[in-house]
Amino acid sequence: MNKEMINKIILGNAEEVLKKIKNNSVDLVLTDPPYFLDKMDNNWSHKTVSNITDYCNTIKSLPPGMKFDKEQGKRFYKWYLKISSELHRVLKPGGFFFSFSSPRLYHRMASAIDDAGFLVRDCFIWLYTQNQPKAMSLNHFIDKLPADEKNKMMLKDKLYGWKTPQVKSCFEPIVMAQKNVSETFLKNMMKHKVGLINTNVKIGQNMFPSNVATAQSIDTQIDKYFLLPKPSKEEKGDFNIHKTVKPLELCKYLIKLTSFSKSAIVLDPFVGSGTTAVAAKELGRRFIGIDSNKEYIEIAERRLENVRQGREAIPSYKQKQTEIQLFAY
């Protein structure tokens, strides 16, 4: 691996940049790839995406997430299989791969990761309540029917409350995958310093790490077992225009859970506004970020600069960690 890539955000296409990273050199991959649903990919201008009216008009007046095309999932699978194969190559034996997904594409993502050679270990759930329903009434379609107003009103009454098949989505699934270890877990850990999970990392009220996490207070019992520190107002930065910024503490939780060494390299091939890189930086890990959007890279670099200068006032999620001495036979 070119040492100039370490602790840098690289502008470029992930498929091309990943080829420059050496085999078995990365400890952890943590990313949220573009899903290519409703053309929501890096070819979009953030100014267009940020304007909800323009967005709906672009996809013919359907609300975000409404347009359904089975071919989208197939195209995503083929593309992510190529990405996952490169990530499998660059990860150390035993290295973990966390990939955020949309619920309706999870099966395609998990299949691509599995077919690339990874072991799919688990599905993590990021749970939340703050989301907008996307189901749509059919009244405006009824209005266009060649019928008199009386029959239209009767049909509307019969279908009152019946909408397009989209319930309120309140979670994001995260694939937890792992590259095969070399020999045993113990020998792999001693050689590569990766492959196990750190159960000293706690969640909620000092609870054993789980595959469910929330960054907002929901309920006493849920908070007890799954709550991570809430995102601060300063976390994103008022300059951050990225539409899907992940909670910093959620990313830090996953990094602490699966990366042992302070010299560990955390890779995010779709770094966006830089949350993975910021989390790695705050935890003292090294990182490599890749993105094809120059504006997002500028945001990520600004966030990283805030960390370097101590201006990003984010509460630290400190956990007791046991240091052990690894040695060769």
C-alpha positions in Angstrom: 0.0 0.0 0.0 1.2 3.5 -0.8 1.9 5.1 2.6 0.6 8.4 1.2 -2.9 6.9 1.3 -2.9 6.6 5.1 -5.0 9.2 7.0 -6.1 10.7 3.7 -9.4 11.2 1.9 -8.9 10.3 -1.7 -10.9 11.7 -4.6 -11.6 8.9 -7.1 -13.7 6.0 -8.1 -13.7 3.3 -5.4 -13.2 0.4 -7.9 -10.0 2.0 -9.3 -8.6 3.3 -6.0 -9.1 0.0 -4.2 -6.8 -1.7 -6.8 -3.9 0.4 -5.4 -4.2 -1.0 -1.9 -2.1 -4.1 -1.1 -3.5 -7.5 -0.2 -4.1 -8.3 3.4 -3.3 -4.7 4.6 -6.6 -3.3 6.1 -7.9 -4.2 9.5 -11.5 -3.0 9.1 -13.9 -1.8 6.5 -16.8 0.4 7.6 -18.9 2.0 4.9 -22.4 3.1 3.7 -22.4 2.6 -0.1 -24.7 4.4 -2.6 -27.7 2.2 -3.3 -28.6 3.6 -6.6 -32.3 3.7 -5.7 -34.2 6.5 -7.5 -30.9 7.7 -9.0 -29.6 8.6 -5.6 -25.9 8.1 -6.3 -22.8 10.2 -6.6 -23.8 11.5 -10.0 -26.4 13.7 -8.3 -25.6 17.2 -7.3 -26.2 17.7 -3.5 -28.1 20.9 -4.4 -30.6 18.9 -6.4 -31.0 16.2 -3.8 -31.3 18.8 -1.0 -34.3 20.4 -2.7 -37.2 17.9 -2.1 -39.4 19.6 -4.7 -36.8 19.2 -7.4 -36.2 15.6 -6.4 -39.8 14.6 -6.6 -40.2 16.3 -10.0 -37.1 14.5 -11.2 -38.7 11.1 -10.5 -42.1 12.1 -11.9 -43.8 13.4 -8.8 -43.2 10.3 -6.7 -42.0 10.8 -3.1 -38.4 9.8 -2.2 -38.0 6.0 -2.2 -41.3 5.5 -4.0 -40.1 4.5 -7.4 -39.7 0.7 -7.5 -37.7 -1.2 -10.1 -36.6 -4.8 -9.5 -33.7 -4.3 -11.8 -32.2 -1.8 -9.4 -31.4 -4.6 -6.9 -29.9 -6.8 -9.6 -27.6 -3.9 -10.8 -26.6 -3.1 -7.3 -25.7 -6.8 -6.6 -23.4 -7.0 -9.7 -21.7 -3.7 -8.8 -21.3 -4.5 -5.1 -20.0 -8.0 -5.8 -17.0 -6.3 -7.6 -16.5 -3.9 -4.7 -16.8 -6.6 -2.1 -14.3 -8.8 -3.9 -11.7 -6.0 -3.8 -12.5 -5.4 -0.1 -12.0 -9.1 0.6 -8.6 -8.9 -1.1 -7.3 -5.9 0.9 -8.6 -7.0 4.3 -6.3 -9.0 6.6 -7.4 -12.5 7.4 -10.1 -12.2 10.1 -10.8 -8.6 9.2 -14.3 -7.4 9.6 -16.6 -5.6 7.0 -19.5 -3.5 8.1 -21.8 -2.2 5.4 -24.9 -0.1 6.0 -27.9 -1.0 3.7 -31.5 0.0 3.0 -34.0 -2.6 4.2 -35.2 -3.4 0.7 -31.7 -4.0 -0.7 -30.2 -5.9 2.3 -30.7 -9.3 0.6 -28.8 -8.1 -2.5 -26.0 -6.6 -0.4 -25.6 -9.6 1.9 -25.6 -11.9 -1.1 -22.9 -9.9 -2.9 -20.7 -9.9 0.2 -21.2 -13.6 0.8 -20.5 -14.5 -2.9 -17.3 -12.4 -2.7 -15.9 -14.9 -0.2 -16.8 -13.3 3.2 -18.5 -15.1 6.1 -21.7 -13.2 6.9 -21.5 -13.2 10.7 -24.5 -11.1 11.7 -27.0 -8.4 10.9 -26.7 -5.3 13.0 -29.7 -3.0 13.4 -29.6 0.8 13.7 -33.0 1.6 15.3 -34.7 5.0 15.2 -38.1 6.6 15.3 -37.4 9.8 13.4 -38.3 9.1 9.8 -41.0 10.2 7.4 -43.7 7.8 6.1 -43.4 7.4 2.3 -46.7 5.6 1.6 -48.8 7.6 -0.9 -52.6 8.0 -1.2 -54.1 7.1 -4.6 -56.6 10.0 -4.5 -54.9 12.0 -7.3 -55.0 8.9 -9.5 -58.7 8.5 -8.8 -59.2 12.1 -9.8 -57.9 11.3 -13.3 -60.3 8.4 -13.8 -63.0 8.8 -16.5 -65.8 8.8 -14.0 -68.2 11.2 -12.5 -67.4 13.0 -9.2 -69.9 10.9 -7.2 -68.2 7.6 -8.2 -64.8 9.1 -7.6 -65.9 10.1 -4.0 -67.3 6.6 -3.4 -64.0 5.0 -4.5 -62.0 7.4 -2.3 -64.2 6.5 0.7 -63.7 2.8 0.1 -60.0 3.2 -0.2 -59.6 5.7 2.7 -56.4 4.9 4.5 -55.2 2.4 1.9 -51.9 3.6 0.4 -48.9 2.3 -1.6 -47.0 -0.6 0.2 -44.5 1.4 2.2 -44.8 1.3 6.0 -42.7 3.8 8.0 -39.1 2.6 7.9 -37.4 2.8 11.4 -34.2 0.9 11.1 -31.2 0.4 8.9 -29.6 -3.0 8.6 -25.8 -3.3 8.7 -24.1 -6.4 7.3 -21.4 -7.8 9.6 -19.1 -9.9 7.6 -15.6 -11.3 8.2 -12.8 -12.6 6.0 -11.7 -16.2 6.9 -9.1 -16.4 9.7 -5.8 -18.1 9.1 -5.7 -21.3 11.2 -7.3 -20.6 14.6 -8.9 -17.4 16.0 -6.0 -17.2 18.6 -3.2 -17.6 16.0 -4.9 -15.2 13.7 -5.2 -12.6 16.5 -1.6 -13.0 17.4 -0.4 -12.7 13.9 -2.8 -10.1 12.4 -4.2 -8.4 15.5 -7.8 -8.8 14.2 -10.5 -11.4 14.1 -12.1 -11.2 17.6 -14.7 -8.8 19.1 -13.9 -6.7 22.2 -16.6 -7.4 24.8 -15.1 -4.8 27.0 -16.9 -2.3 24.8 -20.4 -1.7 26.3 -23.6 -0.3 25.1 -26.6 1.2 26.8 -26.2 1.1 30.6 -22.9 -0.8 30.6 -24.5 -3.8 28.8 -22.8 -6.5 26.8 -22.3 -5.4 23.1 -25.3 -6.3 20.9 -26.3 -6.2 17.3 -29.0 -3.5 18.0 -28.1 0.1 18.6 -29.9 3.4 18.7 -28.6 7.0 18.9 -31.8 8.5 20.2 -33.7 7.9 23.5 -36.8 5.8 22.8 -37.9 3.9 25.8 -36.4 3.1 29.3 -35.9 -0.6 28.5 -34.6 0.0 24.9 -32.3 2.7 26.2 -31.0 0.5 28.9 -29.7 -2.1 26.4 -29.1 -0.4 23.2 -28.6 3.4 23.5 -25.3 5.0 22.4 -24.6 8.7 23.3 -26.9 11.0 21.3 -25.4 12.9 18.4 -24.4 16.4 19.4 -25.5 19.5 17.6 -21.9 20.1 16.6 -21.3 16.6 15.3 -22.2 17.1 11.6 -21.1 20.7 11.4 -23.3 23.4 10.1 -21.4 23.3 6.8 -22.3 19.6 6.2 -24.8 19.2 3.4 -24.6 15.4 3.1 -28.1 13.9 3.2 -27.3 10.6 5.1 -24.7 11.4 7.8 -24.3 8.4 10.1 -24.1 8.9 13.9 -20.5 9.3 15.0 -20.9 7.2 18.1 -22.4 4.3 16.1 -19.3 4.2 13.9 -17.0 4.5 16.9 -18.9 1.6 18.5 -18.3 -0.7 15.5 -14.6 0.3 15.3 -13.9 -0.3 19.0 -15.8 -3.6 18.9 -13.7 -5.1 16.1 -10.3 -3.3 15.8 -7.6 -4.2 18.4 -4.6 -2.3 17.5 -4.2 1.5 17.7 -2.3 1.2 14.4 -5.3 -0.5 12.8 -6.3 0.8 9.4 -10.0 1.6 8.9 -11.1 1.8 5.3 -14.2 3.5 4.0 -14.5 3.3 0.2 -17.6 5.6 0.2 -16.6 8.0 2.9 -19.1 10.7 2.1 -18.9 13.5 4.7 -16.2 11.6 6.6 -17.9 10.1 9.7 -15.9 6.9 9.5 -12.7 8.8 9.2 -13.6 11.1 12.0 -14.5 8.2 14.2 -11.2 6.4 13.5 -9.3 9.6 14.1 -10.9 10.3 17.4 -10.2 6.7 18.5 -6.5 7.0 17.5 -6.8 4.6 14.5 -5.5 5.2 11.0 -7.9 5.6 8.1 -8.3 5.6 4.4 -11.3 7.3 2.9 -12.4 7.3 -0.8 -15.1 9.2 -2.5 -15.9 10.4 -6.0 -17.7 13.6 -4.8 -15.3 16.5 -4.4 -17.8 18.5 -2.3 -18.2 15.7 0.2 -14.4 15.3 0.4 -14.0 19.0 1.3 -16.6 18.5 4.1 -14.8 15.4 5.4 -11.5 17.2 5.4 -13.0 20.1 7.3 -14.4 17.8 9.9 -11.1 16.0 10.3 -9.4 19.4 10.7 -11.8 20.2 13.5 -10.8 17.0 15.2 -7.1 17.8 14.8 -7.5 21.2 16.3 -9.9 20.1 19.0 -12.8 22.2 17.8 -15.3 19.4 17.3 -16.9 19.3 20.7 -18.3 15.8 20.6 -18.8 13.9 23.8 -16.4 11.0 24.1 -17.9 7.5 24.5 -15.2 6.1 26.8 -15.1 2.4 27.5 -12.8 0.4 29.7 -10.5 -1.6 27.4 -8.1 -4.4 28.6 -4.7 -4.3 27.0 -3.1 -7.6 26.4 0.3 -8.5 25.2 0.4 -10.5 21.9 3.6 -12.4 21.2 4.7 -15.0 18.7 5.6 -18.6 19.6 
